[in-house]
Amino acid sequence: MILSIPASEIEQRQQRFVETLKTRECDAALMFSVTDIFYLTGFNFRPSERPIALIIDAQGTFSLFVPRMEVEHAQEYAVISQTHDYPEYPGITHPMEYLKDVLKAKGFGTLSVGVDAEGYSSAKGYAGPAVTSLMPFANKVSIKGLVERQRYIKSYREIELIKESARWGNLAHSLLVKYTQAGGREMEAEGRATQEAAQAMFATLGAGYRPYGSPAHAFYRGQIGPHSAFPHSQNQNAQFKSGFNVVSQAACDVWGYKSELERIMFIDQASQTQEMFFNHMVEAQEVAFRTIKPGIPASRVEEEVQRYFKDQNLSQYVKHHTGHNMGLLNHEAPFFDLGDHTLLEAGMVFSVEPGLYVEGVGAFRHSDTIVITETGMEMITYFPRDFESLIIG
């Protein structure tokens, strides 16, 4: 059972990244993205007002710049050669001044440096200057998105972590269905399902399991009855009523890797109108499944789904594109979108979730996680998708 990414694979990621930097004519790099730092070092940390940065110098050495409170944490878990630290934020001397000294010592002032941002950023009270205002580089190159593109194609281990995520998401979802009954409320069903699924997960996987996110959980996000017509609603602690359609979501993080499982379900019964929209949504998802294969642009999938909706006079009920890549984040590029022409490749992992949103009735959306194979696609999530199985209560 694979429950983590070993240091050897992280080192391979670093080597590939350094090679990519060279193609961008970069001698070195400075990065602030939390997700990319985790991907390239294995260091999972809680971002706050205290700046953290990844430094790749001209020798290809990876080092972390961290607050003093994170030094031992980084040394224990990160695949790096060095740590550089500062006392505290905001401190008597601002952390960016300490970073400037580290970069000067590494000769960054004479190098072509790739940066993913102008400086550290946080919504938790941080304020500070851009790095380039403190010291000039010989040349500055934006590498924003460079690591995200490296993350597009998943390794065997990454896919296995996502499949493990899907297994526990499936359990959480099954428990959510069990506790969803007319007269009950969403937070009660969510709480019971999530607690039981997480406990089963801990008992089964044992001490080797690291979520680096959230253990198995399932929820409705307020998408209950007519309110479900808001695609990204928030929890309302709504009451379940007979005849309501509800949109569920279940997920689980395994060493930071995620899957996505969503279902449109019906409490006790469904009308002919609900069944009609349900069937159209399922067929749109099947259109996407039949289209997905390596070598085509991501936009092709969306084109085929939107063609189906247009032919069925349903375009007025469509509010979003068909899906998105995922991995360490629940939404990553590329996207099944008319404007995204990224060529699909084996090893990419996507959600497939065309939806219909009918005012006064609610939402109709499944989301399944798939991996692109050499010849087509493989479904990772596996909760039932048919109409009869999704009348619950």
C-alpha positions in Angstrom: 0.0 0.0 0.0 1.4 3.4 -1.0 0.7 6.1 1.5 3.5 8.7 0.7 6.0 9.9 -1.9 9.5 8.8 -1.1 12.5 11.1 -1.0 13.9 9.4 -4.2 10.9 10.6 -6.2 11.1 14.1 -4.8 14.7 14.2 -5.8 13.7 13.2 -9.3 11.2 16.1 -9.3 13.9 18.5 -8.3 16.2 17.2 -11.1 13.5 17.6 -13.7 12.7 21.1 -12.4 16.3 22.2 -12.6 16.5 20.9 -16.2 13.3 22.9 -17.0 14.8 26.0 -15.5 17.7 25.8 -17.9 15.4 25.7 -20.9 14.0 29.0 -19.5 17.6 30.4 -19.4 17.4 30.6 -15.6 20.5 30.0 -13.5 18.6 29.9 -10.2 15.1 30.2 -8.8 13.2 31.7 -5.8 9.7 30.4 -5.1 7.0 31.2 -2.6 4.1 28.9 -3.7 3.1 26.7 -0.7 1.9 23.9 -3.0 5.0 23.9 -5.2 7.3 24.0 -2.2 5.6 20.9 -0.9 5.8 19.2 -4.3 9.5 19.9 -4.7 10.6 19.2 -1.1 8.0 17.2 0.7 7.8 19.9 3.3 4.1 20.4 4.2 3.7 23.5 6.4 1.0 25.9 7.5 1.4 29.2 5.7 1.0 32.2 7.9 2.3 35.8 8.3 5.8 34.3 8.5 7.4 34.1 5.0 8.8 30.8 3.7 10.6 30.5 0.4 12.4 27.8 -1.6 15.8 28.8 -3.0 17.4 26.9 -5.9 21.0 28.2 -6.4 23.3 28.1 -9.4 24.6 24.7 -8.3 21.2 23.2 -8.2 21.1 23.1 -4.4 17.7 23.3 -2.8 17.4 25.2 0.4 14.5 26.6 2.5 14.2 30.0 4.0 12.0 29.7 7.1 11.1 31.4 10.4 13.1 30.1 13.4 10.0 28.2 14.7 10.1 26.0 11.5 13.8 25.1 11.3 13.6 21.7 13.0 10.3 20.9 11.2 11.9 21.6 7.8 15.1 19.7 8.7 13.0 16.7 9.7 10.7 16.4 6.7 12.1 18.5 3.7 14.3 17.0 1.0 16.8 19.9 1.0 20.4 20.6 1.6 20.2 23.7 3.8 17.9 25.8 5.9 18.2 29.5 6.4 16.2 31.2 9.1 15.1 34.5 10.6 13.9 35.2 14.2 10.2 36.2 13.8 7.8 38.4 11.8 7.6 41.3 11.7 10.7 41.4 13.9 13.1 44.3 14.5 14.6 43.4 11.1 12.0 42.4 8.4 12.4 38.8 7.2 12.9 40.0 3.6 16.1 41.7 4.8 17.4 38.3 6.0 16.4 36.7 2.7 18.2 39.5 0.8 21.4 38.6 2.7 21.0 34.9 1.9 20.5 35.6 -1.8 23.5 37.9 -1.9 25.7 35.3 -0.4 24.5 32.9 -3.1 25.4 35.4 -5.8 21.8 36.0 -7.0 22.7 39.5 -8.0 24.7 38.3 -10.9 22.3 35.5 -12.0 19.2 35.1 -14.2 16.7 34.2 -11.6 13.3 32.6 -12.1 10.6 33.8 -9.6 7.1 32.6 -9.2 6.0 35.9 -7.5 7.4 39.3 -6.7 7.5 38.4 -3.0 5.8 36.5 -0.2 2.0 37.1 0.2 -0.4 36.1 2.9 -3.9 37.1 3.9 -2.9 36.6 7.6 -1.4 40.0 8.2 1.8 39.9 6.2 3.1 43.1 4.6 6.5 43.4 3.0 8.5 44.6 0.0 9.0 42.8 -3.3 12.3 40.9 -3.3 13.4 42.7 -6.5 13.0 46.0 -4.8 15.5 44.9 -2.1 18.2 43.6 -4.6 18.3 43.5 -8.4 19.0 40.3 -10.2 21.0 40.3 -13.5 17.8 39.1 -15.1 14.4 38.2 -13.7 12.2 35.6 -15.4 8.6 34.8 -14.4 8.3 31.1 -13.8 4.7 31.3 -12.4 2.9 28.1 -13.3 6.1 26.2 -14.2 5.8 23.7 -11.3 2.1 23.4 -11.9 2.8 22.3 -15.4 5.2 19.7 -14.1 2.4 18.5 -11.8 0.1 17.9 -14.7 1.2 14.3 -15.3 1.1 12.1 -12.2 3.5 9.3 -11.4 2.4 5.8 -10.5 2.7 6.6 -6.8 0.7 9.8 -7.2 -2.1 7.9 -8.9 -2.1 5.2 -6.3 -2.4 7.9 -3.6 -5.4 9.4 -5.5 -7.0 6.0 -5.8 -6.5 5.5 -2.0 -8.2 8.8 -1.5 -11.1 7.7 -3.7 -11.6 4.5 -1.7 -12.0 6.4 1.6 -14.1 9.1 -0.1 -16.4 6.4 -1.3 -16.8 5.1 2.3 -17.6 8.6 3.6 -20.1 9.1 0.8 -21.8 5.8 1.6 -22.2 6.8 5.2 -23.5 10.2 4.2 -26.3 8.5 2.3 -27.0 6.3 5.3 -27.6 9.3 7.5 -29.5 11.4 5.0 -33.2 11.2 5.8 -36.2 13.5 5.4 -36.5 15.6 8.5 -32.8 15.5 9.3 -30.3 18.3 8.7 -27.2 18.4 6.6 -24.7 19.1 9.4 -25.9 16.1 11.4 -25.6 13.7 8.5 -22.2 15.2 7.5 -20.8 15.0 11.0 -21.8 11.4 11.6 -20.6 10.3 8.2 -17.3 12.1 8.4 -16.5 10.9 12.0 -17.2 7.3 11.2 -15.3 7.3 7.9 -12.2 9.0 9.5 -12.2 6.5 12.4 -12.4 3.6 10.0 -9.6 5.1 8.0 -7.3 5.6 11.0 -8.0 2.0 12.2 -7.2 0.5 8.8 -4.2 2.6 7.6 -2.6 3.0 11.0 0.3 5.2 11.9 1.7 5.3 8.3 -1.2 7.5 7.2 -0.5 11.3 6.8 -3.4 13.3 5.5 -1.6 16.6 4.8 -5.1 17.9 4.4 -8.3 16.4 5.6 -9.1 12.7 6.3 -12.2 11.1 4.8 -15.2 13.5 4.8 -18.5 14.0 3.1 -20.8 17.0 2.9 -23.5 18.8 1.0 -22.2 22.4 1.0 -25.7 23.7 1.3 -26.7 22.1 -2.1 -30.1 20.9 -0.8 -33.4 21.3 -2.6 -33.8 24.5 -4.7 -30.8 26.0 -3.0 -28.6 23.4 -4.8 -29.0 25.5 -8.0 -26.1 27.6 -6.6 -23.1 25.6 -7.9 -20.7 26.7 -5.1 -23.2 27.1 -2.3 -22.1 27.1 1.4 -23.4 25.0 4.3 -26.9 26.1 5.3 -27.6 23.4 7.9 -30.7 22.9 5.7 -33.4 20.3 6.5 -33.9 17.4 4.1 -37.4 17.1 2.7 -39.0 14.4 0.7 -38.6 15.1 -3.0 -35.6 17.3 -2.6 -32.6 16.8 -4.9 -29.3 17.0 -3.0 -25.7 17.3 -4.4 -23.2 15.5 -2.2 -19.4 15.7 -2.2 -16.9 13.3 -0.6 -13.2 13.5 -0.5 -10.1 12.5 1.4 -6.5 13.7 1.5 -3.7 11.0 1.4 -0.3 12.7 1.7 -1.9 15.7 0.2 -3.4 14.0 -2.8 -7.1 14.4 -3.5 -10.0 12.8 -5.4 -13.4 14.2 -6.0 -16.7 12.3 -5.8 -20.1 14.1 -6.2 -23.6 12.8 -6.8 -27.0 14.3 -7.4 -29.4 12.3 -5.3 -33.1 12.5 -4.4 -34.8 12.2 -1.0 -37.4 9.4 -1.0 -38.7 10.2 -4.5 -38.2 12.2 -7.7 -40.5 13.8 -10.2 -40.4 13.2 -14.0 -38.8 16.6 -14.4 -36.0 15.7 -12.0 -35.5 12.4 -13.8 -35.4 14.1 -17.2 -32.7 16.6 -16.1 -30.8 13.8 -14.3 -30.7 11.7 -17.5 -29.4 14.5 -19.6 -26.6 15.3 -17.1 -25.6 11.6 -17.0 -25.5 11.5 -20.8 -23.4 14.7 -20.9 -20.9 13.0 -18.6 -20.9 9.9 -20.8 -20.2 12.2 -23.8 -17.1 13.5 -21.9 -16.0 10.0 -21.0 -16.3 8.8 -24.7 -14.3 11.9 -25.9 -11.4 11.8 -23.4 -8.2 10.3 -24.7 -4.5 11.3 -25.0 -3.5 13.6 -27.8 -6.6 15.8 -28.0 -6.9 19.3 -26.6 -8.7 19.7 -23.3 -11.1 22.1 -25.1 -12.4 19.2 -27.3 -14.1 17.6 -24.3 -15.9 20.7 -23.4 -16.9 21.3 -27.1 -18.6 17.9 -27.2 -20.4 18.3 -23.9 -21.6 21.8 -24.9 -22.7 20.5 -28.3 -24.9 17.9 -26.5 -26.4 20.5 -24.2 -27.1 22.8 -27.2 -28.7 20.0 -29.2 -31.0 19.2 -26.3 -31.9 22.9 -25.7 -30.3 22.9 -22.3 -27.5 25.5 -22.6 -29.5 28.0 -20.4 -29.0 25.7 -17.5 -25.2 25.4 -17.8 -23.0 27.5 -15.4 -19.5 26.1 -15.6 -17.0 24.1 -17.6 -16.9 20.3 -17.6 -13.9 19.6 -15.3 -10.4 20.3 -14.0 -7.2 18.7 -13.3 -6.5 17.7 -9.6 -3.7 16.4 -7.4 -2.3 18.4 -4.5 -5.1 20.9 -5.0 -8.7 20.1 -5.7 -8.7 22.5 -8.7 -5.6 22.6 -10.8 -4.9 23.4 -14.5 -5.5 22.3 -17.2 -9.3 22.5 -17.5 -12.0 20.9 -19.7 -12.9 24.4 -21.0 -13.4 26.0 -24.4 -10.4 28.2 -23.8 -7.9 25.6 -22.6 -6.2 23.8 -25.5 -3.6 21.8 -23.5 -3.1 18.5 -25.1 -4.2 15.6 -22.9 -1.5 13.1 -21.9 -1.5 9.8 -20.1 -1.2 10.3 -16.4 -3.3 13.4 -16.1 -6.0 13.2 -13.5 -9.3 15.1 -14.0 -12.7 15.6 -12.5 -15.6 15.2 -15.0 -18.6 17.1 -13.8 -20.9 18.7 -16.4 -23.8 20.2 -14.5 -27.3 21.6 -15.0 -28.8 24.2 -12.7 -32.6 24.7 -12.7 -34.0 27.6 -10.8 -36.7 26.5 -8.4 -35.7 22.8 -8.7 -32.0 22.6 -8.0 -28.7 21.1 -9.4 -28.0 18.1 -11.4 -24.3 17.1 -11.2 -22.1 14.1 -10.8 -18.4 14.5 -10.4 -16.1 11.6 -11.0 -12.3 11.4 -10.9 -10.6 9.9 -13.9 -7.0 9.2 -15.0 -6.1 9.5 -18.7 -4.5 6.3 -20.0 -2.5 5.4 -23.1 -5.7 4.6 -25.0 -8.5 6.5 -23.2 -9.4 6.9 -19.5 -9.8 4.9 -16.3 -12.5 5.8 -13.7 -11.0 6.2 -10.2 -14.3 7.0 -8.3 -16.9 4.3 -8.4 -20.0 5.2 -6.4 -23.2 4.3 -8.4 -24.3 6.8 -11.0 -27.7 5.5 -12.0 -31.0 7.1 -11.2 -32.5 4.2 -9.2 -29.5 3.9 -6.9 -29.6 7.6 -6.1 -33.1 7.7 -4.6 -32.2 7.7 -1.0 -33.7 8.1 2.5 
